[in-house]
């Protein structure tokens, strides 16, 4: 009978038996009974019931309200109080325990049934709400960014683990204090303090995201670079309940960005050095090519001169005897003869 396990606490055996019988008829499981406050606490620890039917007046020094307070504090289990009195003092004390209901003795089965069903429904609702809140809080505590929630006045209500690390203060140290008193933000470039975005979000009732490089100054004076954003917390009727601020520690990111910029500068310097070396090598190669071209031209002229010399010599040797009549022939005669002979496709 998951969710319907009940502990009955009453120092009157007959009343306890009547209640137990009615509960069994309601498809509930009576896990145990107790007749005193200490015994009720012991039974509750042992059986962990979903609900406790607790008589306010019990034998011994501990009454039902005190026993219910211990059980609620330790186990979180709710009670339906049984009382024969409507004394206002008892009722005010009982309210502090947040009971799931009351039954006034003598009671009938229909009244008991109504009180138990309402009590079990309230227990199930509280349990679901507690589980939801637990999941929500676990999620917030697991987020790497700092999350801080405030009331409508900007007083801190909740801080997750990342925000504790960023600010250097615990949730207990910050809770109830104005956000501006716990830490301040200032412009990294100018050093001027800026308004905490929580107050801008509360005032304008819209999200606020800073467009500047900000530094966070903690209560102890330490500073670190952060990105921040804030937004109002609104209910379904658009009523303002508070604000939430998200802080992101950007120290590692900015360090990585600086390393990246330094690497890019080193890379550019290396490229420039390589480019200059290539330019120098290219200029040297061009100079060598030009030198080689000039050498080849000089060699070609030398070859042509030598060929011309050989041609002239050959022509001179082939002159007929008649060309020497009257003595040595003139240079003009030899030169004209040479010019008539072809050499390497060129007429000289």
GIKA-V84540 format. One record per backbone hydrogen bond with DSSP energy under -1.0 kcal/mol. NH is the residue of the N-H (numbers start at 1). CO is the residue of the C=O. Records with the same first field share a line. If there is no record, write none. Layout:
NH->CO  CO
//
This chain:
4->1
6->29
7->51
8->32
9->53
10->34
16->12
17->13
18->14
19->15
20->16
21->17
22->18
23->19
24->20
25->21
27->24
28->23
29->4
31->6
34->8
40->36
41->37
42->38
43->39
44->40
45->41
46->42
47->43
48->44
50->5
51->5
52->78
53->7
54->80
55->9
56->82
64->56
67->63
68->64
69->65
70->66
71->67
72->68
73->69
74->70
75->71
76->71
80->52
81->101
82->54
83->103
91->87
92->88
93->89
94->90
95->91
97->94
98->95
100->79
103->81
105->83
112->108
113->109
114->110
115->111
116->112
117->113
118->114
119->115
120->116
121->117
122->118
123->119
124->120
125->121
126->122
127->123
128->124
129->125
130->126
131->127
132->128
133->129
134->130
135->131
136->132
137->133
138->134
139->135
140->136
141->137
142->138
146->247
148->245
149->158
150->243
151->155
154->151
156->177
157->149
158->149
160->147
164->160
165->161
166->162
167->163
168->164
174->170
175->171
176->156
177->174
179->154
181->178
183->179
184->217
186->215
187->192
188->213
191->187
194->185
199->196
201->197
202->198
203->199
204->200
205->201
208->230
210->228
215->186
216->224
217->184
218->222
221->218
224->216
226->214
227->248
229->246
230->208
231->244
233->242
235->239
238->235
241->233
242->233
243->150
244->231
245->148
246->229
247->146
248->227
250->225
254->250
255->251
256->252
257->253
258->254
259->255
260->256
261->257
262->258
263->259
264->260
265->261
266->262
267->263
268->264
269->265
270->266
271->267
272->268
273->269
274->270
275->271
276->272
277->273
278->274
279->275
280->276
281->277
282->278
283->279
284->280
285->281
286->282
287->283
288->284
289->285
290->286
291->287
292->288
293->289
294->290
295->291
296->292
297->293
298->294
299->295
300->296
301->297
302->298
303->299
304->300
305->301
306->302
307->303
308->304
309->305
310->306
311->307
312->308
313->309
314->310
315->311
316->312
317->313
318->314
324->321
325->322
327->324
334->330
335->331
336->332
337->333
338->334
339->335
341->338
343->346
346->343
348->341
//
